[in-house]
C-alpha cells in the first residue's frame, strides 16, 4: 500500500521540524535544563508541525539516550512511542472525544503512574473542540497535575479556548512555513524519491500550500501520481487548476489599462480551459498584492517568494499603476473572494468583478472616485475632448438680435462680431482678454471640473459691478453645475486674484438678458459634452468635495 509522503517524511527529531526554529530552541533548552512544564499549548494553522513537534517532545523527555537534547529514536522508550506500543503517550482527538465523560475518564487515568517511561504525556489535538463542561473538567487536572504528567494541547483556533485554560499553559505559536523553506524540503524529498521536478513547478506548489508543509507534500504526492517521476510547471497548473503566470500578467495588464472587453475575454478563456474561478480570484489577489509590495519596498527576497525573472516583470508592471488604484483593485477582489463562498454562479460574480475593476465608474468606493477624477483630469489636460465652441463672446441687445436673426452667412457673422465689439465696455474687454489666465489659475488650483464648464461661456456683460457670465440655453447642464454659492464664491476669488478687481458673479442664460418670452426646447449640448468627459455622478461627488 502506498504511504503518503507527509507520513513517510514526518519529522523524527527536532532538527527535521521546518520553519519553527524559535519553538525548537525553547523546547531543547527546557529539556537540557530539566525545566519541563506540565502543560503546553501549540497553536498554528494546519500542517505547520504542531503534532509532529508534540510527538518528538514526548520521545525526548522519555529518551534514555539523549544526544544534543534530541531523541535517539533507538532506545526502548523511543521505539515503543514510535510504534504506538506504549500506554505512556496517549493521543486524543478532541473533535470526537469532546464530552465531559471523556475528560473524566482521562482524569481517572492520570492518577496512574507511567508504566516504563519517566513522563506520561497526553497529546490532545484540536482541543478547542471540547465542550464547556469538558474544559471545566480538564481545568481541575491542569491546576494540580501529578509530577509525572505532561499535557500538550494542540489547536488551530486558540481564541476558542477559555482563558482559565490558557493561563495554565505555556503557549507556543507555530508560524506558517515560508515558501523558501517548503521549497527546500520538497527538493530534498524529490532527491530522495528520485523525482525530477522543475523549480518553477515546486515554487507553484509551495505558494498554493499557503504555509502548510503537509499540504505541499500532499500536492507533490498528487503530482508524482499524475505524471510520474518528472514534474513540470504545466503539469502542476493542470492539476491545481491554477493560472499560468504569463496569462495572469496579461489579465492584470488589461485590468490596469481599464480594458473591459479584453478582461472579460481572458476570463472567458480561463473558464473554457476549465480553470476554477475561485482559484483565479486567489491568484489575482496574490498578483496585485505582489505589485503593491513592489511599489513600497525594494527588499523583496523575504516578502515575495518568486523567481527573479518573475519579480522583474512585477516591478515593471507595478510602474504602470498607482498605489491608490492597487488598493481599490485588492478591495474589490477581496469582496469577490468572500462572495464566492456562497455564490451559486461564481462566473457571473467574477464577470461583475471584472467590470468593477476595469471600469471605476461601476465602483462607488473612495479609491474609485479618486481614480475617476484622475482620469477626467488627464483627459482635460491632454486636450483630448471634443467640444463645439461658440465663436462669439459678446453681449447683444434685442434690436441687434432681431436684426441678425436668420442670417447665417460667414460675411454677416463677421459683421456681427465687429458690431458687438463696438458695444463692449472696458471691463468686459478686460474680462475677455484675461479669461484664459483665469482658467489657468483654476487649473493650478486643480478645479478642473469648474474650469471645463467655464470654457464654454458664450459671452460676458457687466452692470453695477455684477459680472454676468452668459451661457446659451442649450448649456443648462453647465449653468446648473456652476450656479452654487460655493462655486460662485470661488470664481469671484479667482477673478479678484487675477485681475485685482472685485465683481459679484452671476451665471445666466442669454435669453434671460434678452427677455425672450418664447420657450424654445433644444437639446442640452453642454450636458452631452460633459458626459463625454465624465459621468454625472463624479461631478456631484466632486462638487460635494469642493463644498466641504
N, C-alpha and C positions, 0 to 999 in steps of 0.2 A: 504493500500500500504506500502511495506517495505521501510523504510527510512535508507539510508546508515549510517554506524557507524560514518564516519567522519563528517556527518551532525548532528547526534544525540549528539555527544560528542564534537561539536565545542566549543571552549573556550568562556565562558560568562564573564570572568573578567581576569585581568592581571595575577593573580596567576595561572590560568589554562594554560597560554602560556608555552609551553615546550621548554626548551633549549635556551631561548633568554633573560636571566636574565639581561644582560647589557642594553638591549633596554628598558625593562620593568621599570628598576630602573630610567633611564633617563626621561622617559615619566611621571612617577608618580611624580618625583621631579619637573618637569615643571608645572604639574597641581597644586601641593601644593604651589609653589612659584608664581603662576599666570604669569609665563613667557612663555606662549604658543606661538609657532611660527606660521607664516602664511602659510608656505609651508614645507612639509616633503617628503622625498624620501625614500621609503622602498625597499631595494634591497635584492635579495637572490633567491636561486633555488626554484623550485615548492614545495609546501607542507611544508614550514618552518614557516608559520604563519603570512605572511605579511597582507593578507586581514583580517584575524581574529583580529589581533592587531589594524588595522585601524578602524574596527567596534567598538571594545571595547573603543578605544580612543575617537571616535565620541560620544559615550554614556557618557564617563567620563567627557568630557568638558561641556556637557549639563545636567548632572545629578543634580537634586535639593536636593539629599540626599546622598552625597558622604560619604563613610566610608573608612578611610585609603587610600584615593585617588583612590578608586575602585568604579565603577558604581554600584548603588544599584540594578539595573535591575527590580525595582518595581515602581518607580515613573512614572508619565505620560509620560515624555520625553523618559525615558529608554524603556518603553513598546511600545511606538509608533515606536521607532527606531528598536526594536527587531522584531516587526510585520510589518515593512515596511509600516507604515501608515502615515509617515511624509514626507514633501517635503523639510525638512531642512537638511537631509542627503541624498545625491544623489550619487549613484554608476554608473560609466560609464565604459563600456568595450571598451578600445581604439582599440581593434582588429577589431571591427565592426563599431565604431564611430570615424573614424580617419581623416575625411576630414576637410577642413578649415571651411565649413559651420557648422559642428557640434560644433567646438570650438567657432565660432562666436555666436552661439545660447547660449552656456554656458556663454559667456561674457555678453550677454544681461540679462541672469537670475541672474548673480552675483550682479547686481545693486539692486535687491530686497532684503530687509532685511528678516531674518528668521521669520517664522510665529509664532512659540511658543518658540523655543529654543534660547539659548544665541548665539550659533555659527551656521553658515551654513557650512556644511562640504561636500566637493567634494572628493570622492574616485575614482581615475582614475586608473583602472587596466591595466596592460600590456601597460604602457604609451609609451614604446619605439616603438609601432606600429603606432604612429601618423606620419602623413606626415610632410615634412619640412615646408610647409605652415601652417599646424595646430600648429606646435611648435612655429612658429613666432607669430601666433595669440594668443597663450597661454602666450607667454612671456610678452606681454603688461599687461595682468591681474596680472601676478606674480610680476611685477615690482611695481604696485600701487594697491594692493588689498584693498578692504574695511576692516575695523577693525573687522567685524563680520564673515569674510570668512577664512576658513582653507582648504588648498589643501593637500591631501595625494596622492602622486603618487607612484604606485607600479610597479615593473619591475623585470624580470629575467635577463635582458640584459642592465645594466646601461651604458655600453660602447657605446650604440647606441643613447644615449640621448645627445643633444647639450650641450656644455659647458656653454652656456648662461643660460640654464635652471638649470643645476647642481649647478651653483654658487648662485642661489637664493633659494636653498632648504637646509634644514637640512637633512643630509644623515644618514641613519641607515642601516647597513649591517646585514642581518639575516644569522646566521650560519647554516650549516647542523646540524640536530639534531643527537646527538650521539646515538649509538646502545643501550647504557645503559639507556638513557632517553626514547627512543622509547619502550624498553622492559618494563620499569616501567609503562609507560602509558598503554600498551596493557594488562599487568597484572591487572591493575585497571579496565579496561573495561571488561575483561573476568570475573572478580569477580562480577561486576555489572550485567552482562548478564547471569550469571550462567553457564559459559563455562569452562570446564576443559581442560587446554592446557599444553602440555609438554613444559618445559622451553627451551629445545633444539629446539623445533619447533618454538617457539616465537623468539628465537635468530636468526634462519634462516630467518624468515620473516623480522626481523629488519635489518639484513645485506643486504637483497635483496631490501629493500626500498631506499637504497643509501642516507640516511639522510633526506628523506621526510616523515614526520609523516603521512600525508594524504595518501601516497602510502601504508604505512604499514597497516593502518586501512582498506584500500580497499582490500588488500591481506587477512587480517584477516577476513573480511566480506565474501570473497570468500570461505575461509576455513570452516567457520561456515555453509555456504550454502552447501558445498561439503560433509561434514562429520557430521554435527550436532553439538552437544554440547561437543564433545570430539575431541580434535585436537592432532594428533600425528606427530612426526617428519617425518615419511614415507608418511603421507598424504600431508604434505607441499612439500616434494620432488616431489610427484606425480603431484601435482597441478602446481607447478612452473616449472617443467621440469628441476630441478636443479640436481646436482651431489651429491650422498651420500658421506659424509666426509671420510669414510673408502676407498671408491673407488678412491677418489681424492688423498689420501695418496699413494695408490698403483700405480696410474698413475705417480705421482711425483717421486716415487722411481724408476720406470723404466726409467724415463727421466734422473734422476741423474746418474743412472748406465749405461746410453747410450745403453739401451736395446731396439733397434728399433723395433724388432719383437713384444715384449710384449707391447710396447707403442701403436703400430698400432692395436694389438688385443684388448686392453682395449678400444681404440677409437671405434673400430667396435662394441664392446659390448654396448657402450653407444648409438650408433646410432640404433642398433637393439632394445634397450629398449625404443626408441622413444625420447631420450634426444635431446634438441636443441643444435646444435654445437656452436652457438653463446653464449649460457649460459655456455657451457663448457669452452670456451676461457675466459670468465669473471671470472669464478670460479678458473681457473688455475692462472690467473693474481693475484687474491686475495691471493691464496695459496702461491705462490712464493714471493709475497710481504711480507706476514707474516713470511716466512722463512728468508727473508733479515732483517726484523726488529729483529727477534730472534738473528741474527748474530751480530747486532750492539748495542743492548740495553738489559738491564736486567729488567728495569721497564716497563712491558708490559701491565699493567692494563688499561691505557688510550689509548694505541696505538693499541692493538689487543683486540677486543670485542668478545671473545670466551670463552667457559667453560674452567676451569683449566685443565681438563684432555686432552683437545684438544691442549692447549698451551704446555703442557708437551710433547706431541707427536711431535709438531712443533719444539721444542727445540732439541729433539733427531735427527730428520731428518735434521735440519739445520747444525748439526755437520758433515754430510756426503757430504756437498757441500760448495765450497769456494765462497767468495763474488763476484769475477770476473765472475764466471760461472752463478751465480744468475742474475747478470746484463745482461749477454748475453741472458739468457732464457727470462727474462722480456722484453727485447728489441724485440725479435722475436715474442713473444705473443702479444705485443702492435701493431706491424706491422700487424699481423693476424687480430687483433680486428678491425683495420681500414679497412683492405681489405674485411672483412665480410660484410661491409655496402653496397658494390657494387658488391660482388661476386655472380655469377649465380649458382655456385656449391660450397657451403661452405664446404662440406665434403672433396672434393679434396684439397681445400686450407688448411684445417686442417691437412690432411694427410701429405702434403708437410711440413707444420709447424712442425709436429711431427718428420719428418725426419731431418729437420734442427736442431731441439733442441737436439734430441738423438744422432745425428752424427755431430760433429763440422766440419767435412770435407765438408759438404754441405753449410756451413755458411762462408761468407767471411769477417765478422766483425773482428775488432781488438781483441775483447774478445775471439772469436772463435779461432783465430790464437794462442793466448796465451794458450788456453786450449789444442789445438792440440800439441803444443810444450811440454807442461807439460806431456801429455800422452806419447809422444815419450821418454822424459827423464825418466819417470817411467819405461818404457819397457827396456831401455838401462841399467838403474841402477839395475833393478831386474835380468838382465841377461836372460830374457825370450825371446831370439831371436835365431832363427835357422840360423846358418851361417856355411858354409863348409869352414873351414880354410885350407890354403895351408901349408903343414908341413915344407917346406924348406924356409929359409930366407937368401939365399946365392946368390952371383954373380957367373956367369959362362961364360966361353969363348966359341967360336964357336966349337973348337975341342972337348971340353968336351960335349957340347950339342949334336953334331953329334954322339959321341961315345956311349952316353947313350940312344939315340933315339930308341924307340921300346922295351926297356927292362922294364917290368912292375912288376917284382918280388920284394918282400919285401927285399930280400937279396941284390939285385942290388941297390935298393933305399938307403939302409943303407950305402952301399959302396960309393954311390954318395954323400951322406951327408958328409961323412968323407973327401972325396977328396976335396969337396968345402970348408970345414973348413980349410984346409991347405992353401987355396988361399986367405983367408981373411986378410986384413990389420988390424993393431991395432985399427985404427979409426973405421973401420967397426964393429969390435968386441965391441968397446965401445958403438956404436950406438945400436947394437942389445941387449947388456946387459942392457942398460938404457932405452930401448924403453917403457917398462911398466911404468917407472917413468914419462916419457914424456907424455904418455897418461893419467896418473893420474893427472898431472898438468892441462891438458886440461879439465878434469872432474871438477876440482876445479874452473876453470875459467868459467864453465858452457857452454863450447863449445862442447856440446855433439854430434852435427852433424859431426864436423870435426874429433872428437875422434872416432866416429863409423866408419867413412870411412877409417881412418888410421889403424884400427885394421886388415884390410885385405891386408896389404902390403905383396908383395911376397918376396922382398929382398932389399938390400942396396948396393951401391957402392960409393966410394969416389975417386975423381981425381981433383987435382988443387983446393982444398978447396971447391969443389962443391959436395954436398951430393945428390946423385941420389936416390930418393925414387921410387922403381920399382914395377909396377903392371903388372900382366899378361894381355894379350889382352882382355880377357873376363870381365875385370873390367873397361871398358871405362867410365861407368857412374860415378864411384867413382873418376877417374882421372879428368874428366871434371869438376866435382864439386869442387875439390881441387885446380885446376890449375888456380887460380885467384891471382892477385898481393896482395890483402889484406890477403887472406888466407895464401899465401906463406910467407908473412912478419910475420904473427902471428906464424906460425910454426918455422920460424927461431928464433924468440924471445924466444919461449918456450925452444928450444934446447939450446940456449945461456944461459938461466936462469938455466936450469937443469944441463948442462954439463960444463958450464963456457967455452965453445968453440964456435967459430963462423963459420958457414957454410952457403954458398949460396945453397938454396934448389931448386931442380928441380924435378918435377913429370914426370916420363917417363914410357913407355911400355917396357916390357922385349925385345920385338922384335926390338925396336929402338937401344938397345945396342948390340944386336946380329946381326944387319944388315940383317935381314931376308927380302928378296925381295918378297917372295910369300905372297899373300894375302889370309889369312885363315878366312873365315867367321864363327864366332862362336856366340852362344847365350851369351848375356851380363849378366852373372850371378850376377855381382855386382849390376846392376840396379834392378834385381828382388829381391835380398836380401834386399836392402834398401827400396824397395817398400813395402816389408812385414812389415817394421818398420813404414813407414810414406809415405804419398803421396808426389809426386814430388813438388807440389806447395808449401808445407810447407818449403821444403829445399830452394826453390827460395826466399821465403819471409825471411827465416832465414838468408840466405846469404846477402840479402839486409840490414837486421838489423845489421849484423856484420860489413858490409862495412860502414854503417853510424856511 
